Amino acid sequence: MINLLPKLSGTFTKQVVSHVSRPIISDLPVLSSAIAIHPPIKDTSPSNLCRQIPNNGVTASYGLTSQSQVRFAHTDIQIPDFSAYRRECVMDSTKPNKDSDESRKAFTYLLSIGGSVTAVYAAKSIVHEFVSSMSASADVLALAKIEVKLGDIPEGKNVTFKWRGKPLFVRHRTVDEIETEQAVDISCLRDPQHDNDRCQKPEWLVLLGVCTHLGCVPVANIGDFGGYYCPCHGSHYDAAGRIRKGPAPLNLEVPPYIFKDEETIVVG
């Protein structure tokens, strides 16, 4: 048998020695031997700050041996600056504001007047639109006036027209009717009116055919006085439309009308 122990031991010995002789860790830096001391941390908790608030009145003391004063207010307070909102005429603090008082008031008055005029014009437009919406429509306004050709009405006749939804009487009176009605003593009438006050021209009588009692339509050329008669309750009117007998309290109404020419009248 071959003894391999001496060879193996020699081999291990050489390798171990060779590895041990190598440096394993590099040189470490040497730290300072002085001990670092950190400053103490200030306690700024709410409870600690509350304990530092003075309980009694604050007094100020001064002297060579006294302690330093404690300041409880800052001197770096930011004062608000309103220069961006101020007018140029009052920017200079060395000049009194009375020097520019008139010019500033003039601008204020001008601005107020301009705003008032604008508001009034806007209100006028709104009111005009509101009132116009409640006014009569065009078709109603077209019927507000009516023209009557007088040449188509013979003497002694009464013609009925429609005006604003009501009957309109236009009577061509005779000479006898005119003389009779003008000779009536108005002191004996229930609603005293002279014939001349009810007719612009004596030969033409224009009336609304609505009884003043309860609104019935009278019948022309009949009755005790030869004018109009209301068949509802027996009111009698003469040829001037004046109440002469019956329950009606007033004369027949005379609408507004004008003579456009000798042969035409416009009612309304």
C-alpha positions as CSV (number, residue, x, y, z in Angstrom):
1,M,0.0,0.0,0.0
2,I,1.1,3.5,-0.7
3,N,1.0,5.9,2.2
4,L,-0.5,9.2,0.9
5,L,-0.8,10.9,4.3
6,P,2.5,12.8,4.2
7,K,1.8,14.2,0.8
8,L,-1.7,15.3,1.7
9,S,-0.7,16.9,5.0
10,G,2.0,18.8,3.3
11,T,-0.4,20.0,0.7
12,F,-3.0,21.2,3.2
13,T,-0.3,22.9,5.3
14,K,1.0,24.9,2.5
15,Q,-2.4,26.1,1.3
16,V,-3.6,27.0,4.8
17,V,-0.5,29.0,5.6
18,S,-0.7,30.7,2.2
19,H,-4.3,31.8,2.8
20,V,-3.7,32.9,6.4
21,S,-0.9,35.2,5.3
22,R,-3.3,37.3,3.1
23,P,-5.1,40.3,4.5
24,I,-8.8,39.6,4.6
25,I,-10.2,43.1,5.7
26,S,-8.8,46.4,4.6
27,D,-7.7,49.0,7.1
28,L,-10.6,50.7,8.9
29,P,-10.5,54.5,9.6
30,V,-9.8,55.5,13.2
31,L,-12.8,57.4,14.6
32,S,-12.3,60.4,16.8
33,S,-12.3,59.8,20.5
34,A,-14.4,62.9,21.2
35,I,-18.1,62.3,22.1
36,A,-20.7,64.3,20.0
37,I,-23.2,66.2,22.1
38,H,-26.5,67.3,20.4
39,P,-28.4,70.4,21.5
40,P,-31.5,69.7,23.5
41,I,-34.8,69.6,21.6
42,K,-37.2,72.4,22.5
43,D,-40.6,71.3,23.6
44,T,-43.2,73.2,21.4
45,S,-46.2,71.2,22.3
46,P,-49.4,73.1,23.1
47,S,-49.4,72.2,26.7
48,N,-45.8,73.5,27.1
49,L,-46.5,76.7,25.3
50,C,-49.6,77.3,27.4
51,R,-47.5,77.0,30.6
52,Q,-45.2,79.8,29.3
53,I,-48.0,82.3,29.0
54,P,-47.8,84.8,31.8
55,N,-50.6,84.5,34.4
56,N,-50.4,88.0,35.9
57,G,-50.0,91.4,34.3
58,V,-46.9,91.8,32.2
59,T,-44.4,94.3,33.6
60,A,-41.3,95.7,32.0
61,S,-38.1,95.9,34.0
62,Y,-34.7,97.4,33.1
63,G,-31.4,97.8,34.9
64,L,-27.9,96.5,34.9
65,T,-28.6,93.5,37.0
66,S,-32.2,92.8,35.8
67,Q,-33.0,90.1,33.3
68,S,-33.7,90.9,29.6
69,Q,-37.2,91.7,28.6
70,V,-39.4,89.2,26.9
71,R,-41.1,90.4,23.7
72,F,-44.5,89.0,23.1
73,A,-45.3,90.8,19.9
74,H,-43.6,90.8,16.5
75,T,-42.3,94.0,14.9
76,D,-42.5,92.6,11.3
77,I,-46.3,92.8,11.0
78,Q,-47.4,93.4,7.4
79,I,-49.6,96.5,7.2
80,P,-52.2,96.1,4.4
81,D,-51.7,98.3,1.4
82,F,-54.7,99.6,-0.4
83,S,-52.9,101.6,-3.0
84,A,-54.3,99.6,-5.8
85,Y,-57.8,100.7,-4.8
86,R,-57.1,104.3,-4.1
87,R,-57.4,107.1,-6.5
88,E,-54.2,108.9,-7.8
89,C,-55.4,112.2,-6.3
90,V,-55.2,110.8,-2.8
91,M,-52.0,108.8,-3.0
92,D,-49.9,111.6,-1.6
93,S,-50.2,111.5,2.2
94,T,-48.7,115.0,2.5
95,K,-51.6,116.6,0.7
96,P,-55.1,117.0,2.3
97,N,-57.9,115.1,0.6
98,K,-60.0,118.3,0.5
99,D,-58.0,119.6,-2.4
100,S,-59.4,116.8,-4.6
101,D,-62.8,116.7,-3.0
102,E,-64.7,118.4,-5.9
103,S,-63.1,116.3,-8.6
104,R,-63.8,113.1,-6.8
105,K,-67.4,114.1,-6.1
106,A,-67.9,115.1,-9.7
107,F,-66.9,111.6,-10.8
108,T,-69.2,110.0,-8.2
109,Y,-72.1,112.1,-9.2
110,L,-71.5,111.5,-12.9
111,L,-71.4,107.8,-12.3
112,S,-74.6,107.9,-10.2
113,I,-76.5,109.9,-12.8
114,G,-75.4,107.6,-15.6
115,G,-76.5,104.6,-13.7
116,S,-79.8,106.2,-12.8
117,V,-80.6,107.1,-16.4
118,T,-79.8,103.6,-17.5
119,A,-82.0,102.1,-14.8
120,V,-84.9,104.4,-15.7
121,Y,-84.6,103.6,-19.4
122,A,-84.5,99.9,-18.6
123,A,-87.6,100.2,-16.3
124,K,-89.4,102.2,-19.0
125,S,-88.8,99.5,-21.5
126,I,-90.0,96.8,-19.2
127,V,-93.1,98.7,-18.2
128,H,-93.8,99.5,-21.9
129,E,-93.6,95.8,-22.9
130,F,-95.7,94.8,-19.9
131,V,-98.5,97.3,-20.7
132,S,-98.3,96.6,-24.4
133,S,-99.0,92.9,-23.7
134,M,-102.2,93.8,-22.0
135,S,-103.4,96.3,-24.6
136,A,-106.0,95.5,-27.2
137,S,-104.9,93.5,-30.2
138,A,-104.8,94.8,-33.8
139,D,-108.1,93.2,-34.7
140,V,-109.8,94.9,-31.8
141,L,-108.3,98.2,-32.5
142,A,-109.5,98.0,-36.1
143,L,-113.1,97.8,-34.8
144,A,-112.5,100.7,-32.4
145,K,-113.6,103.2,-35.0
146,I,-116.4,103.0,-37.5
147,E,-117.2,105.3,-40.5
148,V,-120.8,105.9,-41.3
149,K,-122.0,107.2,-44.7
150,L,-124.7,109.7,-44.0
151,G,-125.9,109.8,-47.6
152,D,-127.3,106.2,-47.2
153,I,-129.7,107.2,-44.4
154,P,-132.9,108.8,-45.6
155,E,-134.6,111.6,-43.6
156,G,-136.8,110.4,-40.8
157,K,-135.1,107.0,-40.6
158,N,-132.9,105.3,-37.9
159,V,-130.1,102.9,-39.0
160,T,-128.5,100.5,-36.6
161,F,-124.7,99.7,-36.8
162,K,-122.4,97.6,-34.7
163,W,-119.6,99.4,-32.8
164,R,-117.4,97.7,-30.2
165,G,-120.0,95.0,-29.8
166,K,-122.8,97.4,-29.1
167,P,-125.7,98.7,-31.3
168,L,-125.1,102.2,-32.7
169,F,-128.1,104.3,-33.6
170,V,-127.7,107.0,-36.3
171,R,-130.9,108.9,-36.9
172,H,-131.6,111.4,-39.6
173,R,-134.1,113.7,-38.0
174,T,-136.8,115.7,-39.7
175,V,-137.4,119.4,-39.2
176,D,-140.5,118.7,-37.1
177,E,-138.5,116.4,-34.8
178,I,-135.8,119.0,-34.4
179,E,-138.2,121.8,-33.5
180,T,-140.1,119.5,-31.1
181,E,-137.1,118.4,-29.1
182,Q,-135.5,121.8,-28.9
183,A,-138.8,123.2,-27.5
184,V,-138.8,120.8,-24.5
185,D,-138.4,122.4,-21.1
186,I,-135.4,120.6,-19.6
187,S,-136.5,121.4,-16.0
188,C,-139.1,118.7,-16.3
189,L,-136.7,116.0,-17.5
190,R,-135.3,113.3,-15.2
191,D,-131.8,113.7,-16.7
192,P,-131.9,117.3,-17.9
193,Q,-130.0,117.9,-21.2
194,H,-130.8,120.3,-24.0
195,D,-131.1,119.0,-27.5
196,N,-128.2,121.1,-28.7
197,D,-125.9,119.5,-26.1
198,R,-126.6,116.0,-27.6
199,C,-126.2,116.8,-31.3
200,Q,-123.4,118.4,-33.2
201,K,-125.7,119.0,-36.1
202,P,-129.4,119.2,-35.4
203,E,-130.4,116.8,-38.2
204,W,-128.1,114.0,-37.1
205,L,-128.5,112.1,-33.8
206,V,-125.9,109.5,-32.8
207,L,-126.7,107.2,-29.8
208,L,-125.7,103.9,-28.3
209,G,-128.7,101.6,-28.5
210,V,-128.4,100.3,-24.9
211,C,-131.1,101.1,-22.4
212,T,-129.7,102.7,-19.2
213,H,-132.0,100.6,-17.0
214,L,-130.8,97.0,-17.6
215,G,-129.0,97.1,-20.9
216,C,-131.8,96.1,-23.3
217,V,-131.9,97.3,-26.9
218,P,-134.7,99.9,-27.5
219,V,-136.8,99.9,-30.6
220,A,-136.8,103.0,-32.8
221,N,-139.7,105.2,-33.9
222,I,-142.2,103.9,-31.4
223,G,-143.2,104.9,-27.9
224,D,-145.1,107.7,-26.3
225,F,-142.7,110.4,-27.5
226,G,-141.9,109.1,-31.0
227,G,-138.3,108.3,-30.3
228,Y,-137.3,104.9,-28.8
229,Y,-139.0,102.4,-26.6
230,C,-137.4,99.7,-24.4
231,P,-139.7,96.6,-24.5
232,C,-138.1,95.0,-21.5
233,H,-139.4,97.3,-18.8
234,G,-141.2,100.1,-20.7
235,S,-138.8,103.0,-20.8
236,H,-139.7,105.7,-23.3
237,Y,-137.2,108.0,-24.9
238,D,-137.8,111.0,-27.2
239,A,-136.2,111.8,-30.5
240,A,-133.2,113.2,-28.7
241,G,-132.6,110.0,-26.8
242,R,-133.7,111.5,-23.4
243,I,-135.6,109.5,-20.9
244,R,-139.1,110.7,-20.6
245,K,-141.0,107.8,-19.0
246,G,-140.2,104.5,-17.4
247,P,-137.6,103.1,-15.0
248,A,-134.5,104.1,-16.9
249,P,-132.5,106.6,-14.8
250,L,-130.4,108.3,-17.5
251,N,-130.6,109.3,-21.1
252,L,-129.2,107.2,-23.9
253,E,-125.4,107.6,-24.2
254,V,-123.9,109.7,-26.9
255,P,-120.6,108.2,-28.1
256,P,-117.7,110.3,-29.2
257,Y,-117.8,111.1,-32.9
258,I,-116.6,113.6,-35.5
259,F,-117.7,114.7,-38.9
260,K,-115.0,113.7,-41.3
261,D,-116.9,115.6,-44.1
262,E,-120.4,116.6,-44.8
263,E,-121.4,113.0,-45.7
264,T,-119.3,110.9,-43.3
265,I,-118.9,110.6,-39.5
266,V,-116.3,108.7,-37.6
267,V,-117.4,107.1,-34.3
268,G,-114.8,106.3,-31.8
